[in-house]
Each structure stands twice: as C-alpha cells, then as structure tokens.
Amino acid sequence: MNRDRDSDLWWKSAVIYCLDVETFLDGDGDGVGDLRGLIERIHHLDRLGVNCLWLMPFYPSPNHDDGYDITDYYAVDPRLGSLGDFVVLVRAAKACGIKVIIDLVVNHTSDRHPWFRSSRSSPTSPFRDFYVWRDEPPPGPHPENVFPDAEDTVWTYDERAGQYYLHHFYAHQPDLNIANPAVRAEIEKVAGFWLQLGVDGFRIDAVPFLLETHGLPEGTDLDPHLLLKELRGYIARRQGASALLGEVNLPPDELVTYFGDEPGDQLQLLFDFPLNQYLWLAIARCDARPLRDALVARPPAPAESQWANFLRNHDELTLDKLTEAEREEVFAAFAPDDDMQLFGRGIRRRLPSMLGGDEARIRMAYSLMLSLPGTPVLFYGEEIGMGENLDIPGRQSVRTPMQWSPERNGGFSTARPSALRRKVPEGRFSPLAVNVADQRRDGGSLLAWMEHVIRRRRETPELSWGECEVLDLGPDHVFAHLCAGDDRDVIAVHNLGTVPCEVAVPVEPGCTIVDLLQGDAQPTAGEDHRLRITLGAYGYRWFAVQPSGRHRAP
Ligand code: NOJ
C-alpha cells in the first residue's frame, strides 16, 4: 500500500464508532441525549483513536423504531438539536480528524411522513407512486417480514387508500417505491443535502430490501445494482471522498456483488455479517476453525472497497446464517435464557455480559476483531465494556445511556431517572462498576487497553491493505493470520480457548520482529527460523516482521 492511497481511500483502514445521539450525552438536562452533549464529548472519541463517527438516525420521527421511521429527511429531531448544532458537530469532529457518516434510511419512511399521508389519501396524489400499492397482495410466496414477533405479513391493507401496501419491516414503515424515478431523485436530493452539510458518507440501511423487486408491477425493468451505481455516481460527483457503508446481510457470494465491479463502483464498505456469525461460533466453541473457514471463504473486496468487521451492533446479534444446531450452540453459550434471545435468530445482549464479564476473554475478542483484515466498527460503550438492560424490551436492551461516571444516570443526564426513556443497567454492569471516568483514571482499564489497541490498529495499515493469509499453527483453538504489506508483514495470533499453548511461526532468516502490543523485549526467531509464541488462556499477540532484504518503497 502507499500512504497517499490510504488517506485518499480512508474507509479502507478507518476505525468506525457508531452511536445514537439520543443515548450518548444529554447536554441540556431534559433526559434525552443531544447534539450539544455529543459535541461536548467529541474529545472522548478523539482520545479513543477512532476516526469515523457513524450517527444512527437523528431525524424527526415518531420513534416507533428508534428513529428508523423518519418523517422528515431534511431536519434534525428537535429533541436532539437543530441543523445548526449538526453543522457544529461536523466541524468539531473534523477538527479532531474524525469523519462523520450518517444513516440513510430510504427503504421506507414512517407512515406519518407527509409523502405517505398524501399517498394513502388519494389514487391521484402526486405521491401515490412513492409507495408500492396493490389491490390484492401478489400471489405468494411472499418474503418473510423482518420482525416476525410483530408482523406476519409484508402486505397490509390500508382503509384510507383502499389498497394493500408493501412493508418489509413494521407496518408503520411503508416501503418506498424504488422503481419510481421521482423517488430515486428524492433519495439523491436527501444525500446531496447532507453532503452539503459536510458529512463524509452514509451507512445505508436495509440495502437488499431497498432494491427488492417483490410487489413491483409486472415487467418493471429494474437492475438493483445499476441503481446502486447511479447513487454512488451521484455521491461521487457531489463529494468524491465519501463512503457508502451497506447493511447487507446475505451469504458471501451474493454479498460481495454489492461492492460492484473492480475497483468497486457500488458500496465501498459492507458489513461482513457471515464472518461475524462464524466468529461468534468460533468463540462459543473455543475453536478457531469456523472463523478460519469463513475468512478463507470470504471473497476478496475490490481494490477500492473494504469489508467492515464488528462484534456487536445496535440490533440483535443475528445468527441467521448459522445452521439451527450451530445457532443453538451459540445460544447455549451466550444467551441461555429465552429473554436473552430475539426473533429465534438473535441475541439481545452486549458482548461483555455474553462473555460473563471475563476481562481476558473480552480483550481477546476485541484484539481479534481489531486485527482482522477490514475496517473495524465499534458500538458506543464497547470501549468500557458496557452491558445491556434486559428489562428494556426487544433490541433496545443494548441501546442504554452511555455510562460516563458512577453518578446518577451514569452521568448521562442530570434529569430525574424517571425522565429517561431507557434506564442504565443495574448490578454487575451498572455505572457504579462500568464507567468512563473511573476507567480514565486506571491505566489497566479496558478503556486504556482499547485506546492502545485502536491506536496500534491505525498505525498498522497492513491489516487493512495487506494480502491476508490464514495460518494453521496446529492447535484448533488458535487463530492466526498474516497480512503481507509492502515492506513488512503483520502476524496476529489468538488463543480462543483456555488451554495455554506454544506455537511457532516460520519467518525469513535475518528478519526484524517487533511485538506490536506488548512492546517489551524484542522477540527473535530461533535458529530454525521460527518465532515461538506462548499464549496463555485467551492470549493474543500481534507482531510486525520485517525481512532484512525488504526495503520501504521510495
Ligand atoms: C436495520 C436497522 O439496523 C434496524 O435497527 C432497523 O429497525 C431496520 N433496519 C429498519 O430500518
């Protein structure tokens, strides 16, 4: 790789941090997080070392799906602040070298969006064709609704319209009709608006559903990938260095097509949902093989694109790509109670509680995620090891207020606790035990460790750009990979199990080896040109190996 390209194609090696403004910091004491609060805490993100902030939806919304049900694409929810505050935030982030990407939720609107109100009001409304209407649902089979707990169909009859409308998500989230050029023009206008306000790209919600052709009139000629290319082209014309991060939960061979053709002309970043699920299976089994196999099977991303890696996100941890037996294994290990599971396919807990608060295992999991080839994405609170609050229904259990201090409401808000929409957890993961302020003062804390490892990751672009090779070093519980850079290779080794072991990695004679995480004595290879690595329970090491003959590019 070369550094010029690294800054140009910044998304290839960024570290992304996702947060919901509403739960990050309440700047005015009304119980709701807001942009003023986030601006005040931008230094926390700067110090953590992340360089891209992904904001979950902050638009006006009735909040029946936590903001993923939008009533106005061109405004900020007044509870969270104003457009003026938004621009201040973007500038504050940029001043710290942090890019800002925002959720673009255009598969559907809220049913209270003025477009839908107008659309349902009359067949002659100019917005009628903004949505997908049918006198009768088309002949089956129909796709399954994404929220099977609440909806048993994707077609709901609307009394006012006298027709059925399509909704892949909740019934209050009618799908936009992407086949309508006026809808596509609106989507571009929305993206253009926020680009003009300084954002660096978008996390695109529910991409396969957005491009789905189910229910569209017979003979509709729609090439989904062409639509993505058009959107990408538009965004590139408006602002060349912006990135599109896609939420596409599909098997690897279908997923990879959303990058487009070399060097990548559709989405620059794709969450690797399959890898995430096999990573969890590997952690559950204390066996690296599911992860090894998934990484070997992962199709290469085109030159200007990148896989996005994560452990947990704001939704349930979906395990839908595993077999039923595999899913049950992960449930048994990490979500044994029914109340911890959701939709029969996912887990509504955060990582530290899933791992029983075992700090060594937690660090191993994050070291692994942060060393995998791709762009790491963190969810707020992961840096301090926050847990969930299972008293909060559904997926919201992991979206509790950020825990800043041991004070009331975890320092998130000065409001009465009863004024908060979601309460902080009690017990082992309460703010008394887990908070930023205490961890800041403790050099051995998870937060201090995260800062160190995230910085290291950013100093190690080989992990993003290098050719990756999965190494088999013997024990099944050891996952090892090598990322080959131009002038040095980076090797990371992780023990997913509790059995200590020694493994040996062959290296070139005369190479210089640097321990990237522990940085104590300089490791050397033995006379047999093998680097011996001792790993305790859940041990992990990262090394840079510079062969003597390999020179830095001029
Ligand atoms: C995916 C989002 O991550 C989720 O939270 C939301 O409910 C659906 N898309 C619908 O927008």
Boltz pocket constraint, residues with backbone or C-beta under 6 A from the ligand:
constraints:
  - pocket:
      binder: B
      contacts: [[A, 65], [A, 68], [A, 105], [A, 169], [A, 205], [A, 206], [A, 247], [A, 314], [A, 315]]
      max_distance: 6.0
